[in-house]
Amino acid sequence: MESPESTGPKRDSFVEFIYCKGAVTEVLKYGPKDLHTASKGPNPSNTLILIIPGNPGVVGFYETYMWTLYQTFHERFPVWAVSHAGHCMPPETFDLIEDPSVIEKEDVFGLDGQTEHKLAFLRKHVPRGTNLLLIGHSIGCYIILEMMKRDPDLKVLKAVMLFPTIERMALSPQGKCMTPVLCNLRYALYLPIFLLSLLPENLKFNLVRLAMEKMYTLDKSIIPATVSLINVDCAANAMYMASQEMKLVLERDTSTIRQHLSKIFFYYGRKDHWCPVQYYHDIRKDFPEGNILLCERGFRHAFVLDSGEETPVVGLWNSVLPVKLVFS
């Protein structure tokens, strides 16, 4: 199911709901809607910029950021974002789950299952020879490393890791606070979320807007994405995945990073409570030749909330991703 977005200058985007690995998945697209068809057209693009989100994996949070990327490259390359399985509120014509047997067998909503979910998406919806610029945010960076390890034939030109939660998540300042909640108490949150979900949509919208008003430069386009999370299924899937992150994201995958170091760009925050600055110093020590930068502009971990148009990557394309070299 596909629908055009019509929010001001971002009217060129399209939202598509599909089933992937048996779970409903939302895909936000700028540029060609079908790469298999576009590859046979008069001016085919053999490059896709694909965003793997953090958690919650709602693509609507990345709309402004994606638009900025799309314009930065003068609309030459499609920019897509694929949600995490089960993190989107499906339209009335969709069920959350297409095939319960696949969900149960492969744990699609878990961290490992989400990695397989992204690989399955690429296999079905992206021509095999397509050049990929993968952009991960937070746990999306961990998923990208896993994708590169599991499918070495992926044509990854660059992997951009924004505020990467790729190690010691439970030991981070935020992890120490959230691990008990996510691993032991998350079920207690289901009832209040369910009660909120019963409210009329306009009231939910206004409540979210009021709750976020303290963010002076808040990007208003994220409000619908936030409202979509007032849904027990979406929230439960996001919290379940987060609980696994606390248990499974332990040691950094040094082997995979070393193997693909020339393709990877890391961008750490100075005041990031999910991946503290010490993690930046540690990885710089282990990979002094790597392209690893520390943010000098004060972007928060959840930069899409208020800095999508000042994306931490756009200002660094010349040094990190030379267009004439990468996209020739």
GURO-317296 format. One record per residue (C-alpha): x, y, z. Coordinates in steps of 0.05 Angstrom, whole numbers, padded with zeros to 5 digits, always signed. Layout:
<sites>
XYZ
...
</sites>
This chain:
<sites>
+00000+00000+00000
+00028+00067-00020
+00009+00139-00006
+00042+00205-00024
+00062+00253+00031
+00039+00325+00023
+00071+00366+00079
+00097+00428+00045
+00162+00421+00007
+00166+00347+00024
+00109+00329-00023
+00156+00287-00065
+00160+00232-00013
+00120+00168-00013
+00101+00121+00043
+00092+00048+00028
+00068-00008+00074
+00092-00078+00058
+00100-00145+00092
+00172-00165+00103
+00191-00229+00141
+00117-00234+00158
+00112-00167+00194
+00083-00101+00171
+00138-00052+00151
+00135+00021+00132
+00181+00048+00078
+00191+00123+00067
+00218+00141-00002
+00246+00201-00038
+00259+00189-00111
+00240+00126-00150
+00187+00085-00116
+00207+00019-00150
+00281+00008-00163
+00269-00054-00205
+00227-00013-00253
+00272+00048-00249
+00333+00006-00267
+00301-00008-00335
+00285+00065-00348
+00323+00117-00390
+00363+00147-00333
+00373+00091-00283
+00407+00104-00216
+00450+00047-00192
+00457+00077-00122
+00410+00077-00063
+00417+00117+00001
+00384+00073+00054
+00372+00094+00126
+00368+00042+00181
+00334+00077+00240
+00346+00075+00314
+00295+00050+00364
+00238+00063+00359
+00246+00050+00285
+00193+00097+00258
+00213+00125+00190
+00172+00188+00200
+00224+00214+00249
+00274+00217+00191
+00231+00255+00141
+00266+00322+00146
+00334+00289+00149
+00319+00249+00086
+00293+00310+00049
+00358+00346+00067
+00399+00288+00039
+00357+00283-00023
+00367+00357-00038
+00441+00355-00021
+00451+00306-00078
+00406+00347-00124
+00354+00291-00125
+00402+00247-00164
+00396+00187-00118
+00337+00155-00083
+00335+00162-00008
+00296+00109+00028
+00284+00091+00101
+00257+00024+00123
+00223+00017+00191
+00237-00038+00240
+00189-00096+00236
+00126-00082+00276
+00146-00010+00295
+00094+00022+00251
+00019+00029+00259
-00009-00006+00198
-00067+00022+00157
-00135-00010+00165
-00124-00056+00106
-00063-00088+00140
-00054-00133+00199
+00008-00125+00242
+00029-00196+00225
+00019-00232+00158
+00048-00299+00178
+00050-00315+00253
+00092-00378+00242
+00149-00337+00213
+00146-00286+00270
+00150-00340+00323
+00203-00382+00288
+00251-00326+00270
+00236-00276+00326
+00229-00221+00275
+00215-00167+00328
+00280-00184+00365
+00348-00153+00350
+00374-00211+00309
+00308-00216+00271
+00310-00142+00254
+00377-00152+00220
+00349-00209+00178
+00288-00165+00164
+00332-00112+00132
+00370-00163+00090
+00304-00193+00067
+00280-00123+00048
+00342-00112+00005
+00336-00179-00029
+00264-00167-00050
+00261-00092-00063
+00330-00072-00085
+00365-00099-00148
+00424-00141-00127
+00478-00099-00161
+00455-00033-00131
+00509+00009-00097
+00489+00023-00025
+00503+00082+00020
+00479+00056+00087
+00464+00107+00141
+00452+00080+00210
+00428+00117+00271
+00439+00090+00341
+00422+00015+00341
+00416+00021+00265
+00492+00023+00265
+00496-00044+00300
+00447-00073+00249
+00489-00047+00191
+00552-00079+00218
+00513-00145+00224
+00486-00137+00153
+00557-00127+00126
+00582-00188+00164
+00524-00234+00144
+00522-00214+00071
+00592-00197+00046
+00566-00191-00025
+00527-00128-00010
+00556-00071-00052
+00565-00023+00006
+00602+00040-00017
+00599+00074+00050
+00568+00060+00118
+00554+00123+00159
+00546+00110+00233
+00510+00167+00270
+00514+00164+00346
+00529+00090+00342
+00505+00044+00398
+00550-00014+00378
+00579-00034+00446
+00566-00035+00521
+00496-00007+00517
+00474-00031+00586
+00536+00001+00617
+00524+00070+00586
+00492+00123+00632
+00425+00116+00597
+00431+00041+00594
+00441+00036+00670
+00375+00074+00679
+00335+00039+00625
+00358-00034+00631
+00315-00050+00693
+00255-00017+00661
+00263-00050+00593
+00281-00119+00619
+00236-00124+00680
+00183-00071+00682
+00162-00057+00610
+00097-00096+00617
+00073-00046+00668
+00075+00007+00614
+00027-00028+00568
-00037-00008+00605
-00024+00068+00605
-00004+00064+00531
-00068+00026+00516
-00110+00078+00552
-00076+00134+00515
-00088+00098+00449
-00163+00103+00461
-00161+00179+00457
-00184+00215+00394
-00127+00228+00344
-00131+00303+00350
-00125+00299+00425
-00065+00253+00420
-00033+00301+00371
-00043+00360+00418
-00017+00322+00478
+00046+00303+00440
+00055+00374+00416
+00048+00403+00486
+00096+00351+00515
+00149+00371+00464
+00140+00446+00467
+00200+00452+00513
+00244+00434+00453
+00251+00504+00424
+00272+00482+00355
+00229+00420+00352
+00217+00394+00282
+00140+00393+00277
+00143+00338+00225
+00161+00287+00279
+00095+00297+00317
+00055+00247+00273
+00112+00197+00281
+00109+00204+00356
+00033+00198+00357
+00039+00132+00318
+00076+00103+00377
+00015+00111+00422
-00003+00040+00402
+00008-00020+00447
+00034-00066+00392
+00085-00015+00366
+00108+00005+00435
+00113-00067+00458
+00155-00087+00398
+00201-00027+00407
+00211-00042+00481
+00222-00116+00468
+00276-00100+00417
+00307-00050+00466
+00309-00102+00521
+00349-00147+00475
+00396-00090+00458
+00414-00084+00532
+00430-00159+00535
+00463-00169+00467
+00501-00106+00449
+00561-00120+00492
+00630-00120+00459
+00644-00080+00397
+00650-00122+00333
+00723-00104+00322
+00733-00156+00268
+00678-00131+00223
+00698-00059+00233
+00770-00075+00215
+00749-00113+00153
+00707-00054+00127
+00743+00004+00160
+00756+00042+00095
+00681+00043+00082
+00658+00064+00151
+00649+00134+00179
+00633+00142+00253
+00602+00204+00283
+00599+00208+00359
+00565+00259+00404
+00599+00298+00459
+00541+00291+00508
+00511+00225+00486
+00485+00184+00544
+00476+00122+00501
+00547+00121+00473
+00589+00166+00519
+00650+00203+00495
+00695+00150+00526
+00670+00101+00474
+00694+00150+00421
+00763+00154+00452
+00766+00078+00458
+00749+00065+00385
+00798+00120+00362
+00852+00085+00402
+00837+00018+00369
+00829+00048+00299
+00873+00110+00295
+00870+00108+00219
+00794+00105+00218
+00746+00160+00197
+00719+00173+00267
+00695+00242+00287
+00668+00275+00350
+00610+00323+00341
+00629+00396+00350
+00560+00425+00338
+00522+00400+00399
+00475+00352+00364
+00437+00307+00411
+00434+00231+00404
+00363+00237+00376
+00385+00290+00327
+00323+00280+00283
+00280+00314+00336
+00307+00383+00321
+00368+00380+00275
+00345+00342+00213
+00360+00402+00169
+00428+00412+00200
+00446+00339+00191
+00514+00321+00220
+00532+00288+00154
+00513+00340+00103
+00567+00388+00123
+00619+00333+00119
+00605+00303+00050
+00667+00334+00018
+00714+00300+00066
+00676+00236+00079
+00638+00220+00015
+00668+00253-00046
+00610+00251-00095
+00652+00244-00158
+00690+00187-00127
+00635+00149-00091
+00579+00157-00141
+00616+00155-00207
</sites>
